[in-house]
Amino acid sequence: DESTFFHGRLVFKNETRADWELLLQHSENPFKKYKKREVIGGGLRIAVDKNMRLGFQLLREDEETLNNESVQTDRFGFYAHDDFDLMENVNFNATIYFQPAIDKFNDDYKASALLSFNFIVNQALNFSIEYAYAHDSMPPINSDKIDESISTKFTYRF
């Protein structure tokens, strides 16, 4: 079994600290018992300072389990992202997401955090060590509510 993930975001920048954004996400993850999960939405992204952003969104989520059960959920999306320079070529960034269902705010929600250390080797090459935590209050049957992972990522820009 293979897992796939695509996330695209279009930000309409302007001269203020608040920008509109649209997003599209598609994932397939048999390890979490999802055949597919698609999210489309949009909202407002606010630059608090040079490194910190807050987001407020309306999302439409379509999920299909490995048992071919389909669920569509309208969600709010809230996120916070911040970057911290630790040394000249090392930074740390944190992103926290909270996505409650609009009609079941307290009972049906997804929450996640991505924490990463980024090591900049030169202008073209860097690598990261990332910790990911995800909590789904209503996961598919036989799936865990909590998922954690540690990964490494190499990036080459040309």
BAFI-3210 file (N, C-alpha, C; in Angstrom, 3 decimals, decimal comma, padded with zeros to 6 digits):
// residues 158
n [1|2|3|4|5|6|7|8|9|10|11|12|13|14|15|16|17|18|19|20|21|22|23|24|25|26|27|28|29|30|31|32|33|34|35|36|37|38|39|40|41|42|43|44|45|46|47|48|49|50|51|52|53|54|55|56|57|58|59|60|61|62|63|64|65|66|67|68|69|70|71|72|73|74|75|76|77|78|79|80|81|82|83|84|85|86|87|88|89|90|91|92|93|94|95|96|97|98|99|100|101|102|103|104|105|106|107|108|109|110|111|112|113|114|115|116|117|118|119|120|121|122|123|124|125|126|127|128|129|130|131|132|133|134|135|136|137|138|139|140|141|142|143|144|145|146|147|148|149|150|151|152|153|154|155|156|157|158]
n.u [000,833|000,392|000,988|-000,190|000,169|-000,937|-000,794|-001,948|-001,724|-003,027|-002,230|-003,496|-001,817|-001,485|-001,154|-001,672|-001,717|-003,383|-004,308|-006,144|-006,760|-006,761|-007,214|-006,301|-006,419|-005,326|-005,296|-004,226|-004,348|-003,866|-002,931|-004,088|-006,600|-007,986|-009,284|-009,343|-008,931|-010,172|-009,812|-011,122|-011,028|-011,101|-009,997|-008,934|-005,697|-003,503|-000,773|000,986|003,474|006,802|007,401|005,217|002,019|-001,541|-004,462|-007,793|-010,443|-012,935|-013,899|-014,386|-014,715|-014,147|-014,315|-013,339|-013,527|-011,606|-013,544|-015,326|-017,069|-018,488|-018,052|-019,057|-018,014|-018,486|-016,213|-014,674|-011,553|-008,649|-005,451|-002,062|001,145|004,639|008,000|011,292|014,467|017,308|020,074|022,655|022,322|020,248|016,889|013,731|010,454|006,947|003,709|000,307|-002,809|-006,387|-009,430|-012,567|-015,795|-018,453|-021,113|-020,861|-019,150|-017,816|-017,591|-016,645|-013,679|-010,498|-007,145|-003,845|-000,234|002,797|006,165|009,362|012,893|015,102|017,845|020,071|022,117|023,314|022,484|021,039|020,616|019,021|018,063|015,611|014,281|011,386|008,619|005,446|002,148|-001,086|-004,535|-007,623|-010,870|-013,004|-012,223|-011,929|-013,462|-011,712|-009,367|-006,721|-007,084|-005,013|-002,073|001,370|004,513|007,939|010,077|012,483|013,606|014,871|015,784|016,297|016,968|016,742]
n.v [-001,187|002,281|005,673|008,915|012,471|015,701|019,171|022,290|025,818|028,996|032,261|035,475|038,146|041,408|044,902|045,044|043,526|041,394|038,717|037,069|033,587|030,494|026,959|023,591|020,178|016,833|013,529|010,163|007,525|004,564|003,561|005,055|004,269|005,570|005,772|007,945|011,476|014,612|018,102|021,286|024,798|028,126|031,329|033,756|035,030|036,210|038,276|038,480|039,308|039,489|036,751|035,298|033,858|033,848|031,945|031,818|029,918|028,542|025,301|022,462|019,118|015,952|012,620|009,241|006,005|002,927|001,022|001,903|003,885|007,051|010,393|013,714|016,793|019,999|022,354|024,571|026,197|026,744|028,132|028,501|029,761|029,931|031,096|030,580|031,847|030,114|029,808|030,976|029,389|027,734|027,054|026,960|025,860|026,079|024,830|024,883|023,337|023,497|022,027|022,103|020,524|022,331|021,949|020,249|021,190|020,664|017,886|016,700|016,985|017,850|018,005|019,181|019,243|020,498|020,366|021,546|021,344|023,152|022,961|024,892|024,387|025,557|028,068|026,499|023,979|022,311|020,664|019,001|018,077|016,661|016,644|015,277|015,505|014,255|014,460|012,950|013,260|011,712|009,213|006,880|003,594|001,233|002,657|004,608|007,340|009,081|010,017|009,874|011,000|010,988|012,546|012,983|015,485|016,411|019,203|020,564|023,378|024,780]
n.w [000,000|-000,692|000,237|-000,482|-000,893|-001,553|-001,508|-002,223|-002,356|-002,907|-002,651|-002,427|-002,522|-001,073|-000,202|002,500|005,818|005,732|003,722|001,136|000,664|-001,173|-001,017|-001,835|-001,300|-001,498|-000,457|000,024|002,149|003,216|005,610|007,577|007,208|005,175|001,956|000,335|000,894|000,471|000,433|000,076|000,051|001,498|002,718|005,107|005,581|007,954|008,510|011,301|012,165|010,768|010,692|011,680|011,066|010,962|010,289|009,006|007,949|005,670|004,998|002,855|003,210|001,842|002,412|001,900|003,029|003,423|003,419|001,601|002,511|002,385|003,441|003,789|005,007|006,320|007,436|009,824|009,556|011,306|011,781|012,946|012,360|012,848|012,570|013,788|014,161|014,980|014,809|012,576|010,216|010,878|011,568|013,267|012,828|013,481|013,072|013,700|013,455|013,542|012,955|013,242|012,785|011,340|012,145|014,313|016,373|018,900|018,951|016,553|015,193|013,772|014,662|014,449|014,477|013,215|013,549|012,909|012,420|010,503|008,417|006,780|004,206|001,921|-000,604|-002,363|-001,213|001,447|004,518|006,552|009,731|010,815|013,016|013,258|014,401|014,676|015,376|015,221|015,992|015,203|013,709|010,872|011,164|013,130|013,086|014,456|016,764|017,134|015,452|014,909|013,647|012,578|010,360|007,707|005,439|002,334|000,448|-002,682|-004,488|-007,687]
ca.u [000,000|001,130|000,360|000,115|-000,287|-000,742|-001,400|-001,663|-002,283|-002,897|-002,389|-003,678|-001,100|-001,776|-000,303|-002,045|-001,263|-004,382|-004,389|-007,082|-006,095|-007,523|-006,384|-006,772|-005,596|-005,740|-004,422|-004,626|-003,549|-004,453|-002,469|-005,080|-007,887|-008,632|-009,015|-008,969|-009,443|-009,996|-010,232|-011,075|-011,508|-010,478|-010,179|-008,100|-004,385|-003,058|000,629|001,104|004,776|007,582|007,455|004,016|000,777|-002,756|-005,406|-009,197|-010,923|-014,089|-013,402|-015,272|-013,916|-014,747|-013,508|-013,809|-012,758|-011,291|-014,802|-016,146|-018,010|-018,167|-018,548|-018,748|-018,102|-018,089|-015,391|-013,884|-010,123|-007,846|-004,054|-001,040|002,480|005,697|009,390|012,237|015,872|018,073|021,466|022,756|021,811|019,299|015,669|012,685|009,123|005,829|002,393|-000,759|-004,083|-007,584|-010,492|-013,815|-016,977|-019,291|-022,339|-020,543|-017,904|-017,147|-017,481|-015,976|-012,610|-009,152|-006,127|-002,515|000,920|004,021|007,311|010,539|014,188|015,571|019,284|020,359|023,501|023,662|021,289|020,309|020,385|018,749|017,344|014,762|013,790|010,033|007,728|004,048|001,156|-002,440|-005,614|-008,927|-011,825|-013,924|-011,511|-012,609|-013,507|-010,438|-008,234|-006,344|-007,410|-003,773|-001,013|002,605|005,606|009,162|010,584|013,540|013,300|015,950|015,261|017,287|016,363|017,584]
ca.v [000,000|003,527|006,879|010,090|013,728|016,907|020,349|023,506|027,018|030,201|033,423|036,736|039,134|042,829|045,776|044,980|042,314|040,345|038,223|035,981|032,398|029,316|025,769|022,312|019,107|015,471|012,531|008,761|006,979|003,311|003,318|005,717|003,694|006,427|005,555|009,294|012,632|015,820|019,313|022,512|025,877|029,428|032,174|034,919|034,796|037,471|038,337|039,164|039,958|038,952|035,286|034,639|033,983|033,224|031,702|031,540|029,377|027,669|024,133|021,351|017,894|014,727|011,460|007,910|005,016|001,687|000,267|002,642|004,796|008,437|011,402|015,094|017,616|021,404|022,636|025,781|025,919|027,740|027,725|029,466|029,355|030,859|030,707|031,065|031,684|029,632|030,147|031,563|028,492|026,794|027,647|026,070|026,403|025,362|025,107|024,202|023,396|023,014|022,011|021,538|020,512|023,492|021,558|019,442|021,863|020,039|016,438|016,267|017,924|017,375|018,922|018,674|020,123|020,179|021,048|021,126|022,011|023,285|023,212|025,471|024,072|026,679|028,630|025,492|022,727|022,292|019,477|019,233|016,984|017,102|015,850|015,539|014,950|014,471|013,894|012,950|012,854|010,729|008,558|005,705|002,411|000,501|003,564|005,316|008,766|009,852|009,546|010,644|010,558|011,779|012,356|013,868|015,992|017,096|020,109|021,153|024,401|025,102]
ca.w [000,000|-000,772|000,748|-001,291|-000,307|-002,350|-000,893|-002,976|-001,731|-003,717|-001,778|-003,143|-001,721|-001,274|000,609|003,910|006,515|005,528|002,352|000,890|000,150|-001,557|-000,872|-002,344|-000,736|-001,830|000,154|000,090|003,236|003,717|006,981|008,435|006,758|004,192|000,541|-000,094|001,627|-000,319|001,127|-000,713|000,908|001,382|003,878|005,359|006,189|008,547|008,910|012,590|012,025|009,646|010,699|012,203|010,307|011,477|009,210|009,314|006,690|005,520|004,278|002,498|003,276|001,324|002,802|001,547|003,781|002,709|003,343|000,630|003,162|002,050|004,370|003,442|006,212|006,240|008,608|009,993|009,612|012,016|011,899|013,355|011,912|013,252|012,309|014,791|013,792|016,128|014,488|011,244|009,187|011,478|012,087|013,761|012,565|014,076|012,516|014,435|012,750|014,226|011,954|013,767|011,920|011,615|012,839|015,502|016,754|020,042|018,834|015,327|014,860|013,469|015,180|014,116|014,676|012,482|014,141|012,148|012,436|009,125|008,337|005,472|003,835|001,054|-001,231|-003,119|-000,491|002,884|004,967|007,712|010,565|011,130|013,870|012,930|015,316|014,173|016,185|014,558|017,027|014,634|012,608|010,325|012,031|013,285|012,906|015,678|016,844|017,137|014,564|015,071|012,779|012,463|009,009|007,226|004,114|001,661|-000,566|-003,586|-005,345|-008,859]
c.u [000,877|000,296|000,762|-000,453|000,057|-001,460|-000,972|-002,382|-001,991|-003,217|-002,451|-003,092|-001,543|-000,889|-000,635|-001,478|-002,212|-004,477|-005,458|-006,303|-007,118|-006,620|-007,101|-005,836|-006,187|-004,761|-005,073|-003,736|-004,198|-004,026|-003,394|-006,491|-008,665|-008,267|-008,599|-009,588|-009,130|-010,555|-010,086|-011,620|-010,789|-010,737|-009,181|-006,814|-003,864|-001,595|000,708|002,413|005,503|007,495|006,164|002,787|-000,355|-003,720|-006,781|-009,860|-012,292|-013,649|-014,531|-014,388|-014,737|-013,802|-014,171|-012,909|-012,443|-012,516|-015,797|-017,254|-017,557|-018,815|-018,110|-018,990|-017,676|-017,385|-014,934|-012,427|-009,418|-006,402|-003,187|000,308|003,487|007,055|010,285|013,653|016,651|019,551|021,484|022,109|020,808|018,067|014,694|011,362|008,055|004,535|001,374|-002,070|-005,207|-008,744|-011,751|-014,914|-017,871|-020,509|-022,113|-019,215|-017,140|-016,857|-016,654|-014,928|-011,333|-008,191|-004,768|-001,456|002,077|005,140|008,549|011,750|014,695|017,038|019,611|021,841|024,058|022,381|020,443|019,889|020,068|018,060|016,646|014,491|012,439|009,307|006,301|003,153|-000,222|-003,438|-006,920|-009,937|-012,824|-013,254|-012,342|-012,549|-012,168|-009,210|-007,963|-006,754|-006,161|-002,746|000,195|003,653|006,783|009,717|011,734|013,193|014,523|015,340|016,423|016,569|017,313|016,902]
c.v [001,249|004,677|008,041|011,330|014,866|018,047|021,566|024,681|028,204|031,389|034,680|037,854|040,544|043,630|045,754|043,710|041,141|039,998|037,134|034,795|031,319|028,112|024,550|021,242|017,754|014,518|011,158|008,133|005,713|002,994|003,985|005,284|004,616|005,959|006,892|010,324|013,858|017,006|020,475|023,635|027,177|030,242|033,302|034,505|036,139|037,352|039,154|039,938|039,283|037,433|034,586|034,933|033,263|033,063|031,340|031,138|028,708|026,538|023,162|020,109|016,724|013,577|010,185|006,898|003,811|000,790|000,928|003,457|006,221|009,382|012,768|015,942|019,044|021,749|024,095|025,341|027,070|027,242|028,885|028,908|030,407|030,249|031,338|030,800|031,289|029,963|030,669|030,675|027,471|027,559|026,554|026,675|025,476|025,809|024,260|024,428|022,894|023,153|021,351|021,525|021,680|023,103|020,697|019,920|021,133|018,554|015,959|017,310|017,175|018,439|018,337|019,737|019,604|021,026|020,603|022,013|021,991|023,717|023,660|025,250|025,176|027,167|027,563|024,279|022,967|020,982|019,788|017,932|017,456|016,106|016,254|014,800|015,257|013,759|014,054|012,432|011,807|010,035|007,409|004,535|001,689|001,364|004,288|006,782|009,627|009,197|010,458|010,108|011,522|011,491|013,317|014,275|016,707|017,942|020,675|022,123|024,709|026,121]
c.w [000,000|-000,246|-000,150|-000,607|-001,251|-001,642|-001,701|-002,351|-002,647|-002,826|-002,638|-002,287|-002,070|-000,323|002,101|004,537|006,302|004,047|002,272|000,344|-000,198|-001,375|-001,416|-001,815|-001,140|-001,156|000,082|001,145|003,797|005,152|007,993|008,060|005,821|002,791|-000,059|000,845|000,787|000,453|000,153|000,173|000,656|002,627|003,922|006,066|006,675|008,959|010,199|012,639|010,871|009,546|011,099|011,348|011,033|010,318|009,726|008,005|006,816|004,598|003,959|002,402|002,738|001,657|002,313|002,244|002,901|002,586|002,393|001,273|002,865|003,040|003,857|004,691|005,890|007,548|008,618|009,974|010,306|012,028|012,359|012,920|012,375|012,949|013,365|014,296|015,041|016,002|013,065|010,175|009,717|011,955|012,503|013,359|013,101|013,402|013,269|013,684|013,660|013,257|012,517|012,700|012,313|012,442|014,082|016,079|017,861|019,848|017,647|014,947|014,513|013,990|014,828|014,378|013,845|013,067|013,378|012,414|011,008|009,138|006,919|005,177|002,949|000,382|-001,918|-002,281|000,980|003,240|006,274|008,442|011,093|012,027|013,529|013,914|014,742|015,073|015,407|015,576|016,532|013,443|012,025|011,317|011,975|013,029|014,220|015,618|016,724|016,223|014,755|014,115|012,895|011,079|008,729|005,808|003,574|000,555|-001,377|-004,512|-006,490|-009,728]
res [d|e|s|t|f|f|h|g|r|l|v|f|k|n|e|t|r|a|d|w|e|l|l|l|q|h|s|e|n|p|f|k|k|y|k|k|r|e|v|i|g|g|g|l|r|i|a|v|d|k|n|m|r|l|g|f|q|l|l|r|e|d|e|e|t|l|n|n|e|s|v|q|t|d|r|f|g|f|y|a|h|d|d|f|d|l|m|e|n|v|n|f|n|a|t|i|y|f|q|p|a|i|d|k|f|n|d|d|y|k|a|s|a|l|l|s|f|n|f|i|v|n|q|a|l|n|f|s|i|e|y|a|y|a|h|d|s|m|p|p|i|n|s|d|k|i|d|e|s|i|s|t|k|f|t|y|r|f]
***
